[in-house]
Amino acid sequence: MTYIVAVRALCEFAAKRGDLDLRFTPAPTGQEGIAGHATVSGRRASGYEAEITLTGVHRGLTVRGRADGYDPALNRLEEIKTYRGELDSMPANHRALHWAQARVYGHLLCQQRGLAELFVALVYFDIVSQKETLLTETHTAASLEAFFVDQCERFSDWAMREESHRNARNAALAALPFPYSAFRSGQRELAVSVYRAARDGRCLMAQAPTGIGKTLGTIFPLLKACAGDQLDRVFFLTAKTPGRALALDAVATLRASAGGGELPLRVLELVARDKACEHPDKACRGESCPLARGFYDRLADARSAALASGRLDRAAVRTAALAHDVCPYYLAQELARWSDVIVGDYNYYFDSSALLYALTQMNQWRVAVLVDEAHNLLDRARRMYTAALDQTSLSIVRKTAPAMLRKPLARLSREWNALNRAQTDGYAVHPEVPARLQSALQNLISTVTEQLAEAPATLDGNATLLRLHFDAMHFVALAEQFGTHSIFDVTLPAERHAGRTTTGSVLCVRNVIPASFLAPRYAAAHATVMFSGTLSPHRFYRDTLGLPEDTGWLDVDGPFRAEQLTVRVARNVSTRWRDRERSLIPIADLIAAQYAVKPGNYLGFLSSFDYLQRVVALMSERHPDLPVWAQEPGMDEAGREAFLARFTTSGQGVGFAVLGGAFAEGIDLVGERLIGAFIATLGLPQMNAVNEQMRRTMDAKFGNGYDYTYLYPGLQKVVQAAGRVIRTEHDAGVVHLIDDRYRRADVQQLLPRWWHLDGDR
């Protein structure tokens, strides 16, 4: 056996016992942890060694990691743990895990340096008070070796099974054929480029249209790279649930093509906690939730049972979890450590507390990250690194808060109101987050954390308080990383701005350019592939998403022909805000004229619900015989399904929707189900105070603020919406671009190359 495991992974497998208990979480962020470690190391005497790389071997099992610090003068190894809250309230199984890690590092250090004995210390660092608590054990080298051997023996059987699985997986993937007799047009080019990105360890941006089989064309070459031992794992990340289903279907297709035997490939689907939780009314601790009680004692059997199937979609994980009385959500988190392909949302790798990113770093995995529909990552990443606090929530919490929280809540309220009083405009941008406000938030966070640890039942029913607590933690974490990539703004309520005395402002650390947050994710991955039908101009996405300068670019020619799609520009209509009223009749009459020429199913896209409703009302008035239906604000899943159900092969009429909404991308209405679209907007984001500040931020960074804030995001939505019309090589249809600005060269160059506008583009 030649199996490699990280110290932390070894100890989490071998030393964790008892209940699942989240009372001492969430832990400090990664940034806070790094800063805390640096503070502790900086306090030590000269000669102190930090971040010591250590490796040891036991019966073919290689254990590796980095010890936090060693003081040669004191002969003391230190394992540093940052925390917030009351240390005495830390669950015993958390402390036991920390000691296990420290002792393993102690053995590795003794072995490396020939030490006969060693002081082993846990250093707990409170990130709020900046105080250290030191716990120390004295060990001989022999006692530490015995502990190390015991941990390795607990893991060795599992390691042998894992090595056997990996060998079988790689052999099967090496022999895995492409599931079809031939690649589609453009699909081979995509697959070859993706494989080369994995081989060379680089990033790739691939613009590839609908119809070439992007999902299969990206997963297949990366599985082949796994077979060559170039990759350990593949992460397939999506923005929406349908993307996960496509990835799982693609792997199922590959399984079916594997021939004689079952493909030994573990494919895990990760879902959101609120969708996986069996007891949403209970807290994640043993005293409250039966699936948290004894979780780690039953985990081994649940893990083995789940992995035996290899197909770890949401239903399969739930079945295995409930059969062993463990939480499905946290079982899936555990299975992520042992799966070959993981399918989940963007946030599992790109968020500040991302599970897959943390596992990749801890285990030094060679991973390939596939980012599906990557044009969505910009907005999603901005939301990940944006935090808002609403003063209305604070006011509600103050009315029902326990006594021990009244002082920190009052202090926060004073600092917040001081910020409000200093502001005269309804919206204002500040150069930084005030230090006094941050201090008040930290004080509240610490007090709530202590209460959660000591008497969690007193807060269990206060959802508003807990939401404020977690929002405050996110806000403070981003405030501490504040820079030119973000803005801090305060929005006063309309009543306050009008001169009335009231509270209720919203504070926001608003990310504009997520590049600096995402760049470490690409660095941690062996290869990252961003793919979408709309990634133009690619420099815009490369800049804002923080991709390396040497990122490859591939623009795949699709299977569609210009003859399949008639693209017409309404050159005498303006949909600008000032021209909205005048545009209504021309839009309604143009739609009716097209429908009269060729009845069938059409989609009509407008920039807002107000604009949409006015056009629909006018359609009913001027063209009452033309069937129309419309998207509604806040439409639920049943409503969305009913909207799409109107698009039948024998149906006729126009469904109206908002550009950039649920019906503007990610839906397939093939053949006669959709024969045309009307896009009565350029898709530009609304020009308001927030977007104008974002434009200024973009302009300062890239010198192209208007295009980066308005034009490029707008045209991306237009192309996505128009892409609903032609889904296969056999489809035919028409797209009407209704705005005179579509005549401009800078706009037309952002449209797909294969389009011909009115035959003269």
Long-range contacts (C-beta under 8 A, 24 or more apart in sequence): 1-59, 1-60, 1-61, 1-156, 1-159, 1-160, 1-163, 2-60, 2-62, 2-163, 3-60, 3-61, 3-62, 3-159, 3-160, 3-162, 3-163, 4-62, 4-64, 5-61, 5-62, 5-63, 5-64, 5-155, 5-159, 5-363, 6-63, 6-64, 6-65, 6-362, 6-363, 6-364, 7-54, 7-63, 7-64, 7-65, 7-101, 7-104, 7-105, 7-108, 8-65, 8-101, 8-362, 9-337, 9-362, 9-363, 10-63, 10-104, 10-151, 10-152, 10-155, 11-97, 11-100, 11-101, 11-104, 11-151, 12-97, 13-154, 13-155, 13-158, 14-100, 14-150, 14-151, 14-154, 14-155, 15-96, 15-97, 15-100, 15-151, 16-93, 16-96, 16-97, 16-296, 16-299, 17-93, 17-96, 17-296, 17-297, 18-91, 18-92, 18-93, 18-286, 18-294, 18-295, 18-296, 18-297, 19-91, 19-93, 19-285, 19-286, 19-292, 19-293, 19-294, 19-295, 19-296, 20-284, 20-285, 20-286, 20-289, 20-291, 20-292, 20-295, 20-296, 20-327, 20-330, 21-91, 21-93, 21-94, 21-284, 21-285, 21-286, 21-292, 22-283, 22-284, 22-285, 23-89, 23-91, 23-285, 23-452, 23-453, 23-456, 24-83, 24-85, 24-89, 24-90, 24-91, 24-94, 24-453, 26-353, 26-470, 26-473, 27-82, 27-83, 28-82, 28-83, 28-84, 28-127, 29-352, 29-353, 29-477, 30-352, 30-353, 30-358, 31-352, 31-477, 31-480, 31-481, 32-82, 32-127, 32-477, 32-480, 33-82, 35-127, 36-80, 36-82, 36-125, 36-127, 37-68, 37-80, 37-82, 37-125, 39-125, 39-130, 40-68, 40-69, 40-78, 40-80, 40-123, 40-125, 40-132, 41-68, 41-69, 41-80, 43-132, 44-69, 44-71, 45-71, 45-73, 47-71, 47-72, 47-73, 52-109, 54-105, 54-108, 54-109, 54-112, 55-108, 56-107, 56-108, 56-111, 56-148, 58-148, 58-149, 58-152, 58-153, 58-156, 59-152, 59-156, 61-152, 61-155, 61-156, 61-159, 63-104, 63-108, 63-148, 63-152, 64-364, 65-104, 65-105, 65-108, 67-105, 67-108, 67-109, 68-123, 70-109, 74-119, 75-115, 75-117, 75-118, 75-119, 76-118, 76-119, 76-120, 76-121, 76-136, 77-102, 77-105, 77-106, 77-109, 77-118, 77-119, 77-120, 77-121, 78-121, 78-122, 78-123, 79-105, 79-120, 79-121, 79-122, 79-123, 80-123, 80-125, 81-122, 81-123, 81-124, 81-125, 82-124, 82-125, 82-126, 82-127, 83-124, 83-125, 83-126, 83-127, 84-126, 84-127, 84-128, 84-445, 84-446, 84-449, 85-446, 85-449, 85-450, 85-452, 85-453, 86-449, 86-450, 86-453, 86-454, 87-124, 87-126, 87-133, 89-450, 89-453, 89-454, 90-453, 93-296, 95-122, 98-122, 99-137, 100-147, 100-151, 102-137, 103-137, 103-139, 103-144, 103-147, 103-148, 104-147, 104-148, 104-151, 106-139, 106-144, 107-141, 107-144, 107-145, 107-147, 107-148, 108-148, 110-141, 110-144, 110-145, 111-141, 111-145, 115-141, 116-140, 116-141, 117-141, 118-144, 120-144, 128-442, 128-443, 128-445, 128-446, 129-446, 162-338, 165-264, 165-266, 168-264, 169-226, 169-264, 169-265, 169-340, 170-226, 170-227, 170-228, 170-229, 171-227, 172-227, 172-258, 172-261, 172-263, 172-264, 172-265, 173-223, 173-224, 173-226, 173-227, 173-263, 173-265, 174-224, 174-227, 174-228, 175-259, 176-220, 176-223, 176-224, 176-227, 176-254, 176-257, 176-258, 176-263, 177-257, 177-259, 178-220, 178-257, 179-216, 179-253, 179-254, 179-256, 179-257, 183-213, 183-217, 184-211, 184-212, 184-213, 184-217, 184-559, 185-212, 185-557, 185-558, 185-559, 186-212, 186-556, 186-557, 186-558, 186-559, 187-212, 187-213, 187-214, 187-216, 187-217, 188-217, 189-554, 189-556, 190-214, 190-217, 190-218, 190-531, 190-554, 190-556, 191-217, 191-218, 191-220, 191-221, 192-221, 193-552, 193-554, 194-218, 194-221, 194-222, 194-529, 195-221, 195-222, 195-224, 195-225, 197-368, 197-527, 197-528, 197-529, 197-552, 198-222, 198-225, 198-230, 198-231, 198-368, 198-526, 198-527, 199-225, 199-230, 200-527, 201-526, 201-527, 202-527, 202-548, 202-550, 202-551, 202-552, 203-522, 203-527, 203-528, 203-529, 203-530, 203-547, 203-548, 203-550, 203-551, 203-552, 204-527, 204-528, 204-529, 204-530, 204-551, 204-552, 204-553, 204-554, 205-374, 205-530, 205-531, 205-535, 205-538, 205-541, 205-542, 205-547, 205-551, 205-552, 205-553, 205-554, 206-529, 206-530, 206-531, 206-532, 206-535, 206-554, 206-556, 207-531, 207-532, 207-533, 207-534, 207-535, 207-536, 207-538, 207-554, 207-555, 207-556, 208-531, 208-532, 208-533, 208-554, 208-556, 208-558, 209-533, 209-556, 209-558, 209-559, 209-560, 209-723, 209-752, 210-533, 210-558, 210-723, 210-726, 210-727, 211-558, 211-559, 211-560, 211-726, 211-727, 211-728, 211-729, 212-556, 212-558, 212-559, 214-372, 214-531, 214-533, 215-246, 215-247, 215-249, 215-250, 215-372, 216-250, 216-253, 216-254, 218-370, 218-529, 218-531, 219-247, 219-250, 219-251, 219-254, 219-341, 219-370, 220-250, 220-254, 222-368, 222-370, 222-527, 222-529, 223-254, 223-265, 223-341, 225-368, 226-340, 230-366, 230-526, 231-366, 231-367, 231-368, 231-526, 231-527, 232-365, 232-366, 232-367, 233-339, 233-340, 233-341, 233-342, 233-365, 233-366, 233-367, 233-368, 234-340, 234-341, 234-342, 234-367, 234-368, 234-370, 235-341, 235-342, 235-344, 235-348, 235-349, 235-356, 235-367, 235-368, 235-369, 235-370, 236-341, 236-342, 236-343, 236-344, 236-370, 236-372, 237-344, 237-345, 237-346, 237-348, 237-349, 237-350, 237-369, 237-370, 237-371, 237-372, 238-343, 238-344, 238-345, 238-346, 238-372, 238-373, 239-345, 239-346, 239-372, 239-373, 239-376, 239-377, 239-380, 240-373, 240-376, 240-666, 242-666, 243-372, 243-373, 243-666, 244-269, 244-343, 244-344, 244-345, 246-372, 247-343, 247-372, 248-313, 248-343, 251-341, 262-310, 263-310, 264-310, 265-310, 265-340, 265-341, 266-307, 266-310, 266-312, 266-335, 266-338, 266-339, 266-340, 266-341, 267-310, 267-311, 267-312, 267-313, 267-339, 267-340, 267-341, 267-342, 267-343, 268-312, 268-317, 268-332, 268-335, 268-336, 268-339, 268-341, 268-342, 268-343, 269-312, 269-313, 269-314, 269-317, 269-332, 269-343, 269-344, 270-332, 270-336, 270-342, 270-343, 270-344, 270-345, 270-348, 270-355, 271-314, 271-329, 271-332, 271-344, 272-345, 273-329, 275-314, 276-314, 276-317, 276-318, 276-327, 276-328, 276-329, 276-332, 277-327, 277-328, 277-329, 278-322, 278-327, 278-328, 283-456, 283-460, 284-327, 284-330, 285-456, 288-460, 289-327, 290-325, 291-321, 291-325, 291-326, 291-327, 291-328, 292-327, 294-325, 295-326, 295-327, 295-330, 298-324, 298-325, 298-326, 299-326, 299-331, 299-334, 302-326, 302-331, 303-331, 303-334, 303-335, 303-338, 306-331, 306-335, 307-335, 307-338, 312-339, 337-363, 346-371, 346-376, 346-377, 346-380, 346-381, 346-384, 347-380, 347-384, 349-521, 350-377, 350-380, 350-381, 350-384, 350-517, 350-518, 350-521, 351-384, 352-384, 352-385, 352-474, 352-477, 352-517, 354-521, 357-521, 357-524, 360-524, 360-525, 361-524, 366-526, 367-524, 367-525, 367-526, 368-525, 368-526, 368-527, 368-528, 368-529, 369-521, 369-522, 369-525, 369-527, 369-528, 369-529, 370-529, 370-531, 371-528, 371-529, 371-530, 371-531, 372-531, 372-532, 373-531, 373-532, 373-533, 373-665, 373-666, 374-530, 374-531, 374-532, 374-535, 374-541, 374-545, 375-532, 375-534, 375-535, 375-541, 375-716, 375-720, 376-532, 377-518, 377-530, 377-545, 378-514, 378-541, 378-544, 378-545, 378-713, 381-511, 381-514, 381-517, 381-518, 381-545, 382-510, 382-511, 382-512, 382-514, 384-511, 384-514, 384-517, 385-478, 385-486, 385-511, 385-514, 385-517, 386-478, 386-486, 386-508, 386-509, 386-510, 386-511, 387-471, 387-474, 387-475, 387-477, 387-478, 387-479, 387-508, 387-509, 388-471, 388-475, 388-506, 388-507, 388-508, 388-509, 388-510, 389-468, 389-471, 389-472, 389-475, 389-506, 389-507, 389-508, 390-504, 390-506, 391-416, 391-420, 391-503, 391-504, 391-505, 391-506, 391-507, 392-503, 392-504, 393-464, 393-467, 393-468, 393-471, 394-468, 395-503, 395-504, 396-464, 397-462, 397-464, 397-465, 397-468, 400-462, 400-464, 400-465, 401-462, 401-465, 402-451, 402-458, 402-459, 404-447, 404-451, 405-444, 405-447, 405-448, 405-451, 405-465, 408-440, 408-443, 408-444, 408-447, 409-444, 411-440, 411-443, 411-444, 412-437, 412-440, 412-441, 412-443, 412-444, 413-503, 414-440, 415-440, 416-440, 416-503, 416-505, 416-507, 417-503, 419-490, 419-505, 419-507, 420-490, 420-492, 420-496, 420-503, 420-505, 423-490, 423-492, 423-505, 425-492, 425-497, 426-491, 426-492, 426-494, 426-497, 427-489, 427-490, 427-491, 427-492, 427-689, 427-690, 428-489, 428-490, 429-487, 429-488, 429-489, 429-693, 430-488, 430-489, 430-490, 431-488, 432-482, 432-488, 433-479, 433-482, 433-488, 433-509, 437-507, 438-476, 438-479, 438-480, 441-472, 441-475, 441-476, 442-476, 444-469, 444-472, 445-469, 445-472, 445-473, 445-476, 475-507, 475-509, 478-509, 478-511, 479-509, 482-509, 483-516, 484-513, 484-697, 484-700, 484-701, 485-511, 485-512, 485-513, 485-514, 485-515, 485-516, 485-517, 486-510, 486-511, 486-512, 486-513, 487-512, 487-693, 487-694, 487-697, 489-690, 489-693, 510-690, 510-694, 512-694, 512-697, 512-698, 513-543, 513-544, 513-697, 513-698, 513-701, 514-544, 514-545, 514-546, 515-543, 515-544, 515-545, 515-546, 516-546, 517-546, 518-545, 518-546, 519-546, 519-547, 519-548, 522-546, 522-547, 522-548, 533-719, 533-720, 533-723, 534-716, 534-719, 534-720, 534-723, 536-716, 536-750, 537-712, 537-750, 540-707, 540-708, 540-712, 543-701, 543-702, 543-708, 544-708, 557-753, 557-754, 558-754, 559-729, 560-726, 560-729, 560-754, 561-754, 562-754, 562-755, 562-756, 563-732, 564-726, 564-729, 564-731, 564-732, 564-733, 565-725, 565-726, 565-732, 565-733, 565-734, 565-735, 565-755, 566-733, 566-734, 566-735, 567-722, 567-734, 567-735, 567-737, 567-751, 567-755, 567-756, 567-757, 567-758, 567-761, 568-734, 568-735, 568-736, 568-737, 568-757, 568-758, 569-736, 569-737, 569-742, 569-743, 569-757, 569-758, 570-736, 570-737, 570-738, 570-739, 570-740, 571-740, 571-742, 571-743, 572-740, 573-680, 573-738, 573-739, 573-740, 574-739, 574-740, 574-741, 575-607, 575-611, 575-680, 575-681, 575-682, 575-738, 575-739, 580-611, 580-614, 583-680, 583-738, 584-614, 584-615, 584-618, 585-618, 585-622, 586-738, 587-615, 587-678, 587-680, 587-738, 588-615, 588-618, 588-619, 588-622, 588-623, 589-622, 590-678, 590-736, 590-738, 591-619, 591-623, 591-626, 591-654, 591-678, 591-736, 592-619, 592-622, 592-623, 592-626, 594-676, 594-678, 594-734, 594-736, 595-626, 595-654, 598-675, 598-676, 598-734, 599-652, 600-651, 600-652, 600-672, 600-675, 600-676, 601-646, 601-647, 601-648, 601-651, 601-652, 601-653, 601-654, 601-655, 601-669, 601-672, 601-673, 601-674, 601-675, 602-653, 602-654, 602-655, 602-674, 602-675, 602-676, 602-677, 602-678, 603-654, 603-655, 603-656, 603-657, 603-663, 603-674, 603-676, 603-677, 603-678, 603-721, 603-724, 603-725, 604-654, 604-655, 604-656, 604-657, 604-677, 604-678, 604-680, 605-656, 605-657, 605-658, 605-659, 605-664, 605-677, 605-678, 605-679, 605-680, 605-681, 605-721, 606-656, 606-657, 606-658, 606-659, 606-680, 606-681, 607-658, 607-659, 607-680, 607-681, 607-683, 607-684, 608-658, 609-633, 609-658, 611-680, 611-681, 612-656, 612-657, 612-658, 615-656, 615-680, 616-656, 619-654, 626-653, 626-654, 627-652, 627-653, 627-654, 628-653, 628-654, 628-655, 628-656, 629-653, 629-654, 629-655, 629-656, 630-655, 630-656, 630-657, 631-655, 631-656, 631-657, 631-658, 631-661, 631-662, 631-663, 635-662, 644-669, 647-673, 647-674, 648-673, 649-673, 654-678, 659-683, 659-717, 659-718, 659-721, 660-717, 660-721, 663-724, 664-717, 664-720, 664-721, 664-724, 665-720, 665-721, 665-723, 665-724, 667-724, 668-727, 669-724, 669-727, 670-727, 670-728, 670-731, 671-728, 671-730, 671-731, 674-724, 674-725, 674-733, 675-725, 675-732, 675-733, 675-734, 676-725, 676-733, 676-734, 676-735, 676-736, 677-721, 677-722, 677-724, 677-725, 677-733, 677-734, 677-735, 677-736, 678-735, 678-736, 678-738, 679-718, 679-721, 679-722, 679-735, 679-736, 679-737, 679-738, 680-738, 680-739, 681-718, 681-738, 681-739, 682-714, 682-715, 682-718, 682-739, 682-741, 682-742, 682-747, 683-713, 683-714, 683-715, 683-716, 683-717, 683-718, 683-721, 684-710, 684-711, 684-713, 684-714, 685-709, 685-710, 685-713, 685-714, 711-746, 711-747, 711-750, 712-750, 715-747, 715-750, 715-751, 718-751, 719-750, 719-751, 719-752
